[in-house]
Structure formats: structure tokens, C-alpha cells
Amino acid sequence: MVTRLPVITSSEQRTFRRCAREHYHTYVLGYRTLHKAEALRFGTLMHAGLEAWWRAPSNRLSAALDAMTPVAEDEFDLVRAGVLLQGYDARWHAEDLEVLGVELEFRAPLLNPKTGAASRTYEIAGKLDALVRKLDDGLVYIVEHKTTSEDIGAGSQYWRRLTLDPQISQYYAGAKALGHDVAGCLYDVLGKPAIRPQRATPEECRRYTKAGLLYANQREQDETADEYRARLVELIAEQPDRFYQRGTVVRLEDEERDAAFDTWQTARLIREAELAKRHPRNPDACSRYGRTCEFFGVCTGTESLTDTTRFRHVEDVHEELSPDTKAA
């Protein structure tokens, strides 16, 4: 029987780079928060819809909407995701692409970029959102899709940062492990609309004109889902480039080598922390993108990981992977 090594994923590496203590709570002890932040909840919802969209041989939009409905936790999240996918379908449904696979899992050796030798401690693993072939030239591409609140316009920092993103380089290695020599990564970014459902103005705050009407920026009733949907459709139709961008991200040989060094060094640091049984906190990562780390209360001593109203314990820390892929 061949003994397989433990795997490390891009998500795990990103967590460790952000904060070794957060990595300890998540990937060593195996704890997850019970309540996802809004941004994570919406991202999960969109991922379910996009996965169904890429899988469907026809009627892609219907398939995407059907996939999102049972996993939506909020009616207005579902409306926002549905409108965003409606525009996505209108923008990209006619692209001349053959879908080779969706949610493709891979496992590959973690190679020392200096010697070419495989690690005896870890392997890398992950999941490709999709793999496609362009019908005009026959070349194969990875597809990666993301939702973000950042500016995604051409030349924005979002796109410049992708030249440094080790996740894409790891996906290249994953595609090769699956037997595909890819020409690039079609990086699909969906901008998340910032507008929120409008709520009724509290009675004590209402102001009326001489004609007895509320000022234009005030409301007597909460906005309905249909009203919210109409506003979203109008917003996205007026400026579609704010919400849909697709770029081809390539990796030159020296870029792949740099990324391989980054991955190798991160894996070494993870191992060193494990052996030393020390996982330093990073206070600079306690708050990011307007939200507080889910383990902030644990690190500051005001919460406990054993609080079952806040956290759940998992046996498999790589929940996104199948047992066959992550088995050691």
C-alpha cells in the first residue's frame, strides 16, 4: 500500500500567509465559524450558480438560478446574485468554448524549485473551477471565477495583483497533473453591486414637503424584492464593464519559478510552525476588507473554540476536496 502525503491547498497557504494563528485554528485544530460573513456567504452563493452555469449543456441561466435557490440564506442575496448571473449569461453565453470539465480536483507533487525533488512532507491539491478548449485555436485554458467589491476595470490594481497570485500558478501545476498543457487562465471577475435594499425611514426621522410628501430619499415602506431587482438591472445595464471582466492570465517560465519558490517556502514555514508548536498571531490581519477575523474573540480571550453557538469542529480540514483527493 502506497502512503500518501498530507496535502496543502492554495486556500490553506493564503490563510497561513495572512496569519499563522488563524491557520492553526482552521487547518490544525479544524474549527470553522457557524455564521459566514456576508461577503463569504454571497461568494458561496455565486460559486454554486457559476458551477451550475458551466456544467449545463443548455439553458445555463435556468440551471444557475435553480442551483442557487436552495442554498440562499437571504432573499435579497438571491436577487442580487440572480441579476448578476443574468448579466453574466448575456455577456458570455455565446463564447466559442468547449467545456472539458467543471470542479476538477487535482493532486500533484510539491516540487523543490531549486532541485526539482518532490517534498517528502506535503503534496499540493486543489480544484479548478473549469477547464475549457477554445474552438478557434484548440488551446486549453483554466477558468477561474471570482466575485469582488474592488474596482475591476482594465489596469486596476486588482488585475496587476494577479501577476503575483500563487493560486493561478498552482492551478497550472494542477492542470498539468491532470494531463493538460494549458495556454493560460481565463480569469472571470464579477463585480458585486454595492447597492442595498432600501429600508423604510423610521417614523421619527421622516421629513415631509409642504405638499405632505416624504422627501425623495425617504421611504414609508421597505423596498420589495422586485423593486430591488429592477434597480439592480438598471444599474448593471448602464455600466456592464463595472461588473463583468474577463482577462487571460499567463505564466512565463520565470513567473512559475518564482511562484514555486513562494509555495515551497510557505510549506516550509507551515512545517516549522507545526514542529515548534508555535503559531504567531498577526494583529495586522485582525481586520480586513471591513470585517473582523472570525477568531478575533478567541485570540483576545473573550470567546472559546468550544462554544458550539459560534464554532463547529471538522474532521476534514479541506472540506472542498473529495476524500480520494485529500486522503493521506
NORMOPE-V649355 format. One record per helix or strand of 2 or more residues. SS is the DSSP state (H for helix, E for strand). FROM is the first residue (numbers start at 1). TO is the last residue. If there is no record, write none. Layout:
BEGIN
ss=SS from=FROM to=TO
ss=SS from=FROM to=TO
END
This chain:
BEGIN
ss=E from=6 to=8
ss=H from=10 to=18
ss=H from=20 to=28
ss=E from=31 to=33
ss=H from=38 to=55
ss=H from=60 to=69
ss=H from=75 to=92
ss=E from=97 to=111
ss=E from=118 to=134
ss=E from=140 to=148
ss=H from=157 to=164
ss=H from=166 to=177
ss=E from=184 to=191
ss=H from=203 to=205
ss=H from=225 to=238
ss=H from=240 to=242
ss=E from=244 to=249
ss=H from=253 to=276
ss=H from=283 to=285
ss=E from=287 to=288
ss=E from=291 to=292
ss=H from=296 to=299
ss=E from=311 to=313
ss=H from=323 to=326
END
